Amino acid sequence: MWDWLFELPRTSPVAYTLGLLALVCALGMALGNVKFKGIGLGGSGVLFVGILAAQFSQPVDRQMLTFVKEFGLVLFVFTIGLQLGPGFFASLRADGLAWNLLAAVLVIAAGILAPLLGWLLGLDSAAVAGLFAGASTNTPALGAAQQSLASLPEMTAERLALPALACAVSYPGAIAGSLGVILLLKFLFRIDPVEEGESYAAERRRAIKPVLRRTLVVANPEMWEIFRRVEDQIVISRLRRAGEIEVHAALRDTKLHAGDTILAVGTEDLLDRLERLIGHRSDEDLLAAPGRITFKRIVVTHRRALGKSVAELGLENLLGVEVTRITRGDVEMTAVPSLPLQFGDVLQVVGTDRQLHRAEELLGNSLKKLNQTQFIPLFAGIFLGVIVGFIPLVIPGLANPLRLGLAGGPLIVALVLSRLGHIGGLVWHMPIVANHAFREFGIALFFAALGLAAGDQFFATVLSPRGLVWLAAGLVITLVPLLAVGVWARGVMGMNFVTISGLLAGGTTNPPALSFACNLCRSEAPTLAYATVYPLTTLLRILVAQVLALVLCG
């Protein structure tokens, strides 16, 4: 009765492959959601279910698995790049630069340790790049290494399977090792993670200058003209003329007179300076004063506004309204006239109801567009990523040119495009829910195909002397760089434990370690350092994995 089901691998190999992949993804995600003391395998649960499924299922066509694996990897790295791009370039300043340098040390140290251990232990050179990827739980690095090895003419199918096997063997040890290092640093330096989390939050609050509003009575109007020539980060949003009752919108070219009452918007130090120059403070709230003036938050979604600054749009002269604040992501700032607007920016606009309605039409304010995934830019970006990924980079000393591949090319293109925001009418914006969905879908496909491809040899390998050596070597590659960087960051640089734990998790692209750090600190603050170093870490690991593959096996 069920004979047709068991005949599927022969009668309909595509249906069989799709069904098996879906089953592996479903069971793997269920396994990944199982947590012990807040720690779970996450998406990597799919890898281990795929390995197990390969022991009991009919073999799947290798070309089909290769396509699924590479397609899943492209989706994963491209959506990661779209999300982290704007913050990544901003992070290459101040603290973010130091964090990325430490993360680079993690990568380079592991890149030196892997071939050194391979030479000392007599490991097959094709397995070394897999150990490097598995010891840092970095699947894009594994994909890059496999692509480089596949380009070598004398590489056999048996050796091509070694990186995935070595990665799968060392992967669980890397997760456990990362958690162990974070705990060891906690005890070594007698750290209270919760206290460190609270201290970190207080420090961040002090560093962020909130945007405030203040009512001032003008005594020296000529000083306002001088002040605004040298300082464009303060805005006057409302004005009541001396002797009048009603409040009006104050535009940037509005002339002030003695006795006028204004509502100024800016940071506290700028408001203090303005107050000393032009008059004195009033306890009156002009927001509650009579008049037809109101304000509205308007989202920039129309392409005519993208890339233009507030000054270039000329809303004051065109519509008679004033933009007082701009919110981008989680950051609120005064409306600096020269700041180019991006898709999704939220503008606080002051004017009459009629004027605000016209401003909405100009700026877009479409929640539908804001929550809509733009597929044309998505596919155009992936196309560019594939092209960039296969541009040959000739490095002296390497037999074959280096390529960013399907892991590095789409990631770099996504970082750049998300930083640009748009090119003409193409907008590289993806709602966070859609981004997360594509990312999880992509990594699940990658892990499922990887597990099914490597699973038929996994248990025979992991229980063999060779597998135990791989496991031990992977632990060394994981632990030594993490301990060295962690001790240096705390003992020499005096870095907060919140930052260190997020940096170590991001430097090994290890979501379970991030989750563990957040639980220890009872805060989501480690996510900042994790997201800051993740893009550069991934790019470096992709490049180092390719160099290892080409130098050792080329």
N, C-alpha and C positions, 0 to 999 in steps of 0.2 A: 504493500500500500504506500509506503514511504520511499520506494525505490527511486522515484523521480528526484527526490531531494538529494539523495546521495550521488545521483548522476549529474548534478548541476555543474561540478567542476569540469566535466567533459562536454556536456550539452550546451551550457551557457556560462563560459568562464567569466564574462563581464559581470553578470548577475551574481555569480558566486563571490567574486572579489568584492563587489560593492556591499553585499550582505555581510561578508566576514569583517570587512573594515568597519561597518556600522556597529556590528556586535562588539568588536574589540573596543571601539571608542566608547560605547555606552557602558560596558562593564568596567573599562579602565577609569572613566570619569567617576563612576560610583565608588571604585576603590580609592581614587584620589581624594574623594570627599570624606573618607573615614579619617578621623583625627584622634590622636592620642596626646592629651594635654595641650591641645591647640595646634599640634603639628601634624601635617598630612603630606602625602606625596604630590598632591595637586595633579597637574596635567601629566606628570611623569608616570602616574599609575597606568596610563594607556600603554606605555612602553612595556611594562612588565606583564600586563595581560596579553599583549601581542606576542611576547616571547612564549608565554604559556600556551596560547592558542596554536602557535606554530608546531607544538609537539603533537597535537591531536587532530589537526586539520590537514586537508589535502594541500599540496604545494600550490602557491599562487604564482602566476606569471611574473617573472622578475622585471620585465619592462614596464608592466602595469604598476608594480610597486614603486619602481623608480620614479615614474611620473607623479604618482600620488605624493610620494615623499617630498619631491622637489617643489611641487605646487603648494603643499602645506607649508613648507619652509618659507617660500616667497610671501605668502599671505601673512605669516607670523611676523617676519622681520619688517615688512612694509608697513603694517599697521602699528608696530612698535615705533617705527621712525616717525610716522605721522603724529603720534601722540606726544613723543618726547622731543621732537625737533625744536620748537620755539624755546623751551626751557634749556635744552642742551647748549645752544649757542650762547644764551645768556649766562649759563653756568661757567663758561670758560673765563670768567672774571672772578676776582676776589677769592672766597673760600672754595668755590667750585674748581678753580684751577689746581689748588693744592690737593683736593680730593681726587681729581682725575690723575694727577701725577702719582699718588699712592696706588691707585687702581692699576696704572700702567706698570708700576713696579711688580704688582701681583702677577700680571700677565707675563712679563718678561722673565721673572724668576721661575715661573712654572715652565716657560718655554726653554729655559736652560736646564732645569732639573729633569724634564722628560727624556731628552736624548741622552743625558748623562747616565740616568738610571738604566735606560735601554742598553747602553754600551756596557755598563758594569754587570748587568744581569743577563746579557746575551739575548735580549728580546728581538723578535722580528721587527725590523724598522717600520713595516707597514702598520704595526700595532701601536707604535709610539704616539702618532698623531691622535689615535683614538683614545689612548690613555690621557693625553693632554686635554682633549675635549671632555671626557667623562669626569676627570678629576676637578673640572671647573663647572660641571653640569651645564655645559654650553653646547647645545645642539647645532646652532649655526656653524660653529667651528668644525664639528664632525662632518656636516654636509660639505663644507669647503674642502676639507681634507680628502673626502671620498671623490669629489670632482677632480681634484688635482691628481690623485692616484689613477683615476680612470683615464686621464690624458696620457699616461705613460705607456709606451707601446709594449713593453715586456711584462706588464702587470697581469698576473693570472687571476682567475675568478676566486680562487681560494684565498689569495692574499688580499684581494679587494674586500673580502668579507671581514678581515681582521679588525679594521678600525671600529666597525659597529659592535663587534663582540667585545673588544677591549673597553669601549665606552660603556657598554651595558654592564660589564663586570665592575668597573670602577665607579659608576654613577651612584649606587646606594652608599658606598663608603664615603664619597665626596659630600653627600647630604649630611650624613652622621658626623663626619669630620668637621664640617663648617659649624654645626651646632655645638660641637665639643669645644672648638676654639673660642666661640663667644662665651661659653660658660667658664672656660679656663681663664680668660681675661677678667671676667667678673670676680672670680675668687682670687686671682693673682694680685689685682690692684684693689681688692676689698671694696668693690663698687656696689652701691645701692641703685639698681637700674631705675626704679620708680622715682627716686630723688633726682637722679640725673635727667630723667624725662621732664620733670617739673622745672628744673633749672634751665634746661634747653628751651622749653616753651616760654619761660619768662624772658630769656635772652632774645628770642625771636620777636616777642612783643615789643621789647624796647627798640629793636632795630627797625621795625616797620613804623613809619610815621603816618598816622591816620589822617585822613582829610576831614577837616572841621569847618564849621561856618561860624561867623561872628558878626554881630551888628555893630557898626561904627558910625559916629557922627563926624562929618567932615569939617575940619577947621582950616586946613591948609590944602586946598584942592590942587594947587600947582605941584605939590609933592607927589601926587598920584601920577601925573604925567611923567615925571622923572623916574618914579619907581617902576612903572610898567615897561619902560624902555629897557631896563636892565634885568627885569624878572618877569618871565611869562608863565610862571607856575602858580599864579594866584588869579582868581577870577572874581569879578563883582557880578552877582546874579540878579539882584533886585535893588531898586532905587526909589526913594521917596523924596521928592523935592521939598525944600524948606517952605513951610506954610501950607503944604498940601496934605491930604488925608490918604489918597489912594497910592498904592505901590505900582511901579512899572518895571518892565524888564530892562536891565542895564546891559547895553551892548559894549563891545570893546572900544568903540570910538565915542562913547557917551562922555560928554564933558561934565565934570563935577563942579559944584559951587559950594561955598561956605554955608553950613547949616543943613546940607543934604544928609540923609540917613541911608546907609548902604548895607547890604548883606554880602560879606566877602567870604570866599571859599578857598581854602588852602591848608597847608600844614601849620602846626602851632607856631613854629619859629618864624615862618613867613608872616603869619597874621600878627605876631608880636611886633615885628619890624614895621609892618604897614601901620599898625595902631600908633606907634611912636612917631611916625612921620606925618600922618594926615589928620589926626584928631584923637578922639577918646571913645571908649567902649560904652555901649548902651545895653541895658538888660532887656530891651524890647526885642521880640521875635518878629521879624518882618514877614516870616511865613504865615503868621496869623493876622497880619495887618490887612485891612480891606483893599480890594482891587481885583481886577480880572486876571491877574497873573497866577499861573499854576506851573507845575512841572510834570514831566513824564519821562519814564525810562524807555528809550527806543533802541532796538537792536539793529545793528548794521547788517543787512542781508542783501541789499541791492548792489549789483555790480558797479553801478555808476559811482558809488561812494568808496569802493575798495581802492586802497593805495593812496587816496587823497587825504590830505591833512584837514583839520578843522578850518584852518585859514583858507585853504584852497576851495573848500566847499562854499565858503562865504555865506553861511546860514544867517549871519547877523544882517547883512545887507539884503540878501535875497528874501528872507522870510521874517526878519525882525525878531529872531529868537537867539538865545544865548546857550551854548553848551558849557556846563559848569564842571562836570565830572565824566571820566571815562573809566569803565570797569572792564578789565581784560583778564579772563580767568578768575583768579581769586584776588587780584590786585586792583584796588581802587586808587585813582590818581586824579589830580586836577586836569582840566582839558587844556593841555599844552598845545598852542596853535599849530606847531610844526610836526606834531606826532601823526604819522600815517595811520589811517584806520584799517583794521583787519576785519574779516568776516567774523561775526559773533561778538564784536565789541558792543558794550552797552553804554549808550550816551544818556546822561541826565540833561534834559533840555528844558529851558525856562521860557515861557511865553503864554499867550492866550490859547484857549482851546482850539480856535480856528488855526492859529499859527502852528500849533503842535500837530494838528492833523495833517497839515501840508508837509511838515518835517518828517512825519511818518512815511508819507508817500515817497519822499525823496530818499530816505535812508533804508526803506524796506520794511523793517519791523515785522518780518514774516516768521512766526514760530514754525510754520510748516517747512520752510526752507532751512531753518536752523536745525530741525530734527530730521532732515532728509539726507540720506546718503547719496553723494554725487558720484555716480558710477563712471561717467565718462572720464573725469580727472583720475579716478582710481585706476582704471585700466590703462590710461595714458601714462600714469606714473609707473605702473608695473612694467609696461613696455620699455620706458626709458631706463628703468632699473636693470632689466635684462641686458639691454645694450651696454650700459656702463659696466655691468658685472663681467662682461667678456672682452673688454678692452685689454689687450696684452700690455703688461707693465714689465719691461725688460730690466731685470736686476743683474748686475755683473756677478758672476759666480754661480748663477742658477742655470741649469741646463734648459729649463723651460721657462717661459715668461710667467710672471705672477698675474693672477686674475682675481678680482674681488668675488666673482662667481655669483650664483643665485642667492647666496646669503649676504654678501657685502654690497653688491650693486644696488638692489632694491632698498637696502637700509640707508645707504648714503643719499640716494635720490629722494627718499621719503623725508629724511632730515632736512635736506635743502629746500624741497618744495613746501614742506609745512612751515619752514621759517619764512619763505617768501609769501606764503598765504594764498596768492593767486597769480595767474598769468593771463591777462585779458579776462575772458569770461570763465576760465577754468579755475575753480576754487577748491583748494585742497583742505577741505574741512570734513571731518567725519564725527558724527555724534559719539560721545563716549560709550554709549551702550552698544552701538553698531561696531565701534572699534574693538571693544572687548569681545564681542561675539565672533568677529572675523579672526581675531587673534587666537581665541580658544579653539575655533574650528581648524585653523591652520596647524597649530601645534599638535592637536589631536591626530590629524591626518599624518603628520610627520612621524609621530611616535608609533602610531599603529603600523604604518608601512615599515618602519625601522625594526620594530619588534618581530613582525612576521618574516622579514628578510633574514634576521639574525637568529631567530628563535630555535631553528632546527639544530643548531650547534651549541646553543647557550649552555645547557645543563652539562653536556659532556665537557665543555671548556671550563666552566666555573668550578666544577668538582675535581678538575685535573690539577697536577702540580703547576702547570702553566697558568691556569686561572688564578690560583692562590698567589702566585708571584705578581700577576697583573693587579690583583686586589691590593697587595701590600705596596706596590710601586705607586698605584693611584693615590693611596692614603698619604704617602710621603709628598707627592706632588701637590696634594690639597693642603696638608697641614703646615709644611715648612713656610711657604710664602705668607699664609694667613697669620701665623704666629709672629713672624718677623715684622710684618707691616702693623699688626695690632699692637705689639709691644712698643714699636717705635712711635706710633700715633699717640698712644697714651703716655708712655714714659718720657718721651722727648718733646713731643708737640703739645702734650696736655689736652688732647682732644676729648670732647664729651663722648661718653659711652654710646649715646644715641647715634651720633654721627659715625663712630667707629663701626658699630654693628651694622648699620645700613650700608656703609662703604664696603665692608667685607662681604656682605650678602650680594651687593651689586657688582663687586669685583669678580665674583664667581657666578654671576647671573643666576642666583639661587633663591627662588621664591620661598621654599620652606624655611630657609635661614632668615629671610626677611620677616616672615610670619612669626617665627620664634622670637626674633628681636623685638618686634612690636608687642608681643605678649609679655616679655620680660619687663619692658619699660612701661607697659600699660599705656601705650601711646602709638599713634601712627607716624610720629616724627621720623623714625628711621627711613621711611619711604622717600624722604627728600634726598638724602645722600644716595640711596639706591638708584633713584631715577636719574640723578645727576651723572653718575659714573657708568650707568648701564650702556648707553650708546657707544662711547669710546671703548669701553671694555669689550663689547661684542665685536667691534671693528678690529681691534687689535688681536683678539683671539682668532678671528677668521684669518687674518694675515699670517699670524704665527703658525697656525695649523697648516696652512698651505706651504709655508717655508719649510716646516719640518718634513712634510710629505715629499716635497720636491728635492730637498737637500739629502735626506736620508735614503730615498728610494730612486731618485733620478739618475 
